[in-house]
Amino acid sequence: MEAVKDVVQGAAEGVKQLNITRNPKQGKKEKKKGPAAGSSGRDELDPPPAYIDHRIKIFEQLKTKYESEVASNPREQINITLDSGDVRVGESWVTTPAEIARSISKSLLERTVIAQVDGELWDLERPLEKSCQLKLLDFEHPEGKKVFWHSSAHILGEASERRFGCDRCIGPPVEDGFYYEMALPGGGVVQQSDYEPLEKIAGKIIKEKQPFERLTLSKDELLEMFKSNKYKQYIIKDKIPDGSSTTVYRCGPLIDLCRGPHVPHTGRINTFRVMKV
């Protein structure tokens, strides 16, 4: 679970040392080098890149297996202790932090970004497994802000794949937002003329309210899922020990090597702008 953390933290520190502000005068000179998606007049590639279907097939097969395993787990009564000291009764592998927040008030659920369970960040829709201490964090909490921006990065990653058919590397939150590293086919580069199409695709993703789904995969399964992406292959081989596993998250057609957690669905990201390249 911690395998990718070092890579993300290192990239977040490294990005602070880069001057990534574009000179506006350079934009017009670079427009002729735009990627195929832009030159075709479409916002998105049609058909989409083949690796998307490959990832989804593996994810769906393993998700079915996981759901069967969860269904076989014994259900027990659990006590969920809130910050206020209030104790709510739930059921292991059934009750979620989102249900607890909703039982208190709809407005609390709407402003909660992520949960913290016994000190561990936890997806709002992920079932609780045992009696625990539960905190509900909003955007004003530092961890809530990181999760919000991390989920925003996944939207950018999905939009980039749908527009460019790119190979993604990492997409972490940073101090004032988020970014995604990627390689475009044929050595292409992202232009300022791509900003608006990317934002349009992101708008579709947000409108669709794609759920963030979490799944644990073995190292071998990860290598097969991301076999066409040399950057993911490097991270998996370098950071994940043989015989171990880590998590991926899916939203829509995007599946990413990621320790998470995330907001419940993409509709929670109500503001999205591409600012720099």
Buried (B, 14 or more C-beta within 10 A) or exposed (E): EEBBEEBBEEBBEEBEEEEEEBEEEEEEEBEEEBBBBBEEEEBBBEEEBEBBEBBBEBBEEBBEEBEEEEEEEEEEEBEBBBEEEEEBEBEBBBBBBBBBBBEBEEEBBEBBBBBBBEEEBBBBBBBBBEBBEBBBBBBEBEBBBBBBBBBBBBBBBBBBBBBBBBBBBBBBBBEEEBBBBBBBBEEBEBBBBBBEBBBBBBEBBBEEEBBBBBBEBBBEBBBEBBBEBEBBBEBBEEBBEEEEBBBBBBBBBBBBBBBBBBBBBBBBBEEBEBEEB
